[in-house]
Amino acid sequence: MAKRRSPLAGFWALLTGGVLLLVLTVALQPATDVRGCSNYGGNGNGSAFSDEVRDLNYHLLLLLWIVAVAVEQLLPVTWNGRRAGPIVLRALLAVALVVTASCWVGVKLLLLCH
């Protein structure tokens, strides 16, 4: 009996990582406006988070999410009987989505309070 292909094969790291980062972002409650920054009304660098260490850790998690999606695209189980064209298209779509989302969120939080 042939194994059924999952329509989400190659997108699990993208989806689960996105959901986990969304939950983490809601839990950490970063500033979403300049008035919420720790350095509001002053000068110098500030963080969108209440603790500056979270700023670095959050961006490292975004980088880890990109790497996880890229590694998932290289796993043979992700290909699972697909031809080369769909494999490449799905991989490009997943990597493009994760890089776009990470850059959008990361740059927004990084530049908000600087």
Residue frames as qw, qx, qy, qz and C-alpha x, y, z in Angstrom:
[[0.000, 0.889, 0.458, 0.000, 0.00, 0.00, 0.00],
 [0.414, 0.477, -0.020, 0.775, 1.40, 3.38, -0.98],
 [0.318, -0.455, -0.451, 0.699, 2.01, 5.94, 1.71],
 [0.134, 0.883, 0.414, 0.176, -0.20, 9.02, 1.46],
 [0.412, 0.260, -0.098, 0.867, 1.57, 12.32, 1.02],
 [0.192, -0.703, -0.476, 0.493, 0.81, 14.98, 3.56],
 [0.313, 0.825, 0.256, 0.395, -0.12, 18.30, 1.97],
 [0.290, -0.947, 0.123, -0.070, 1.79, 20.00, 4.81],
 [0.878, -0.138, 0.121, 0.442, 5.03, 18.08, 4.24],
 [0.521, 0.299, 0.076, 0.796, 7.77, 20.67, 4.18],
 [0.133, -0.644, -0.087, -0.748, 5.67, 23.25, 6.01],
 [0.697, -0.542, -0.462, 0.085, 5.61, 21.76, 9.53],
 [0.546, -0.230, -0.226, 0.773, 8.59, 23.75, 10.82],
 [0.033, 0.314, 0.204, 0.927, 7.18, 26.89, 9.22],
 [0.491, -0.561, -0.403, -0.531, 3.75, 26.49, 10.82],
 [0.733, -0.519, -0.395, 0.194, 4.71, 25.17, 14.25],
 [0.513, -0.076, -0.148, 0.842, 7.60, 27.61, 14.57],
 [0.064, -0.415, -0.219, -0.881, 5.32, 30.46, 13.58],
 [0.600, -0.616, -0.400, -0.317, 2.70, 29.47, 16.13],
 [0.730, -0.389, -0.327, 0.458, 5.31, 29.05, 18.89],
 [0.354, 0.072, -0.037, 0.932, 6.88, 32.43, 18.12],
 [0.270, -0.545, -0.318, -0.727, 3.45, 34.05, 18.06],
 [0.699, -0.601, -0.386, -0.024, 2.66, 32.62, 21.50],
 [0.653, -0.220, -0.203, 0.696, 6.08, 33.71, 22.78],
 [0.154, 0.323, 0.122, 0.926, 5.60, 37.21, 21.40],
 [0.464, -0.636, -0.332, -0.519, 2.21, 37.54, 23.08],
 [0.765, -0.499, -0.338, 0.226, 3.66, 36.22, 26.36],
 [0.575, -0.105, -0.107, 0.804, 6.66, 38.60, 26.30],
 [0.041, 0.910, 0.397, -0.114, 4.49, 41.62, 25.43],
 [0.497, -0.033, 0.140, 0.856, 7.01, 43.72, 23.48],
 [0.117, 0.596, 0.136, -0.782, 6.36, 47.39, 22.87],
 [0.495, 0.486, 0.645, 0.320, 4.36, 47.94, 19.71],
 [0.154, 0.935, 0.180, 0.265, 4.59, 51.72, 19.77],
 [0.442, 0.477, -0.335, 0.682, 7.47, 54.12, 20.43],
 [0.386, -0.632, 0.190, -0.645, 5.71, 55.34, 23.58],
 [0.930, -0.334, -0.028, -0.150, 6.04, 51.84, 25.05],
 [0.728, 0.385, -0.385, 0.416, 9.83, 51.81, 24.75],
 [0.678, -0.527, -0.294, 0.420, 12.02, 51.95, 27.84],
 [0.425, -0.185, 0.061, 0.884, 13.86, 54.97, 26.46],
 [0.115, 0.753, 0.532, 0.370, 10.78, 56.97, 25.44],
 [0.165, -0.979, -0.109, -0.058, 11.41, 60.69, 25.81],
 [0.498, -0.700, 0.385, 0.336, 15.15, 60.18, 26.07],
 [0.536, 0.684, -0.448, -0.213, 17.90, 59.25, 23.72],
 [0.189, -0.445, 0.875, -0.039, 20.04, 56.20, 23.16],
 [0.455, 0.035, -0.822, -0.341, 19.18, 52.63, 22.44],
 [0.583, -0.159, 0.497, -0.622, 16.28, 50.88, 24.06],
 [0.014, -0.004, 0.987, 0.160, 14.61, 47.53, 23.78],
 [0.532, -0.222, -0.397, -0.715, 11.11, 46.64, 22.75],
 [0.720, -0.309, -0.621, 0.025, 11.13, 44.10, 25.58],
 [0.511, -0.842, 0.007, -0.174, 11.19, 44.76, 29.31],
 [0.686, -0.534, 0.394, 0.298, 14.61, 43.08, 29.51],
 [0.298, 0.762, -0.431, -0.380, 17.33, 43.84, 26.93],
 [0.278, -0.297, 0.904, 0.131, 18.54, 40.21, 26.96],
 [0.593, 0.413, 0.660, -0.203, 15.20, 39.14, 25.50],
 [0.415, 0.790, -0.151, -0.426, 15.91, 41.35, 22.49],
 [0.108, 0.551, -0.795, -0.229, 18.92, 39.24, 21.47],
 [0.352, -0.008, 0.927, -0.130, 17.31, 35.93, 22.41],
 [0.593, 0.559, 0.406, -0.413, 14.18, 36.71, 20.40],
 [0.458, 0.738, -0.348, -0.354, 16.20, 37.47, 17.28],
 [0.061, -0.393, 0.914, 0.074, 18.24, 34.30, 17.78],
 [0.511, 0.243, 0.781, -0.265, 14.97, 32.34, 17.90],
 [0.584, 0.695, 0.048, -0.416, 13.92, 33.96, 14.62],
 [0.243, 0.638, -0.693, -0.231, 17.23, 32.84, 13.10],
 [0.291, -0.139, 0.938, -0.124, 16.73, 29.34, 14.50],
 [0.626, 0.465, 0.476, -0.406, 13.27, 29.26, 12.91],
 [0.507, 0.716, -0.321, -0.357, 14.78, 30.06, 9.50],
 [0.052, 0.472, -0.879, -0.056, 17.39, 27.31, 9.92],
 [0.475, 0.079, 0.825, -0.296, 14.75, 24.78, 11.02],
 [0.674, 0.588, 0.208, -0.397, 12.63, 25.47, 7.93],
 [0.392, 0.697, -0.551, -0.241, 15.68, 25.20, 5.65],
 [0.153, -0.317, 0.932, -0.084, 16.75, 21.91, 7.25],
 [0.623, 0.272, 0.629, -0.376, 13.23, 20.51, 6.91],
 [0.631, 0.662, -0.115, -0.388, 13.36, 21.22, 3.17],
 [0.252, 0.595, -0.757, -0.100, 16.50, 19.07, 2.89],
 [0.489, -0.154, 0.812, -0.279, 15.00, 16.01, 4.58],
 [0.130, 0.037, -0.867, -0.480, 14.07, 13.15, 2.22],
 [0.057, 0.450, 0.860, -0.236, 10.81, 12.52, 4.10],
 [0.197, 0.598, 0.151, -0.762, 9.68, 15.99, 2.99],
 [0.208, 0.323, -0.630, -0.675, 10.07, 15.01, -0.65],
 [0.506, 0.121, 0.783, -0.341, 8.05, 11.76, -0.21],
 [0.503, 0.354, 0.760, 0.210, 7.52, 10.72, -3.81],
 [0.288, 0.880, 0.155, -0.344, 7.21, 14.20, -5.31],
 [0.729, 0.496, 0.139, 0.451, 8.93, 15.20, -8.50],
 [0.536, -0.076, -0.099, 0.835, 11.79, 17.70, -8.55],
 [0.011, 0.487, 0.256, 0.835, 9.69, 20.68, -9.66],
 [0.536, -0.701, -0.305, -0.358, 7.16, 20.61, -6.81],
 [0.759, -0.383, -0.269, 0.453, 9.92, 19.90, -4.28],
 [0.419, 0.091, 0.001, 0.904, 11.85, 22.99, -5.33],
 [0.178, -0.560, -0.288, -0.756, 8.74, 25.18, -5.49],
 [0.663, -0.653, -0.351, -0.103, 7.56, 24.11, -2.04],
 [0.701, -0.280, -0.190, 0.628, 11.03, 24.63, -0.60],
 [0.248, 0.269, 0.101, 0.925, 11.35, 28.09, -2.15],
 [0.376, -0.646, -0.343, -0.569, 7.89, 29.03, -0.89],
 [0.732, -0.576, -0.331, 0.151, 8.61, 27.85, 2.66],
 [0.607, -0.165, -0.094, 0.772, 12.01, 29.56, 2.86],
 [0.091, 0.416, 0.211, 0.880, 10.69, 32.78, 1.31],
 [0.490, -0.690, -0.369, -0.385, 7.78, 32.89, 3.77],
 [0.735, -0.529, -0.263, 0.334, 9.94, 32.27, 6.83],
 [0.497, 0.009, 0.004, 0.868, 12.59, 34.81, 5.80],
 [0.081, -0.539, -0.288, -0.787, 9.94, 37.43, 5.01],
 [0.599, -0.692, -0.346, -0.206, 8.10, 36.88, 8.30],
 [0.736, -0.382, -0.202, 0.522, 11.30, 36.82, 10.36],
 [0.377, 0.161, 0.075, 0.909, 12.68, 39.95, 8.76],
 [0.222, -0.635, -0.335, -0.660, 9.41, 41.81, 9.07],
 [0.674, -0.687, -0.265, -0.049, 8.99, 41.00, 12.77],
 [0.758, -0.248, -0.112, 0.593, 12.69, 41.19, 13.61],
 [0.318, 0.302, 0.099, 0.893, 13.35, 44.52, 11.95],
 [0.333, -0.716, -0.306, -0.531, 10.17, 46.03, 13.41],
 [0.728, -0.652, -0.192, 0.092, 11.16, 45.06, 16.96],
 [0.720, -0.098, -0.022, 0.687, 14.82, 45.89, 16.46],
 [0.257, 0.322, 0.148, 0.899, 14.26, 49.39, 15.08],
 [0.302, -0.765, -0.510, -0.252, 11.23, 50.38, 17.15],
 [0.512, -0.836, -0.123, 0.156, 13.14, 51.72, 20.16],
 [0.676, -0.183, 0.164, 0.694, 16.41, 52.77, 18.52]]
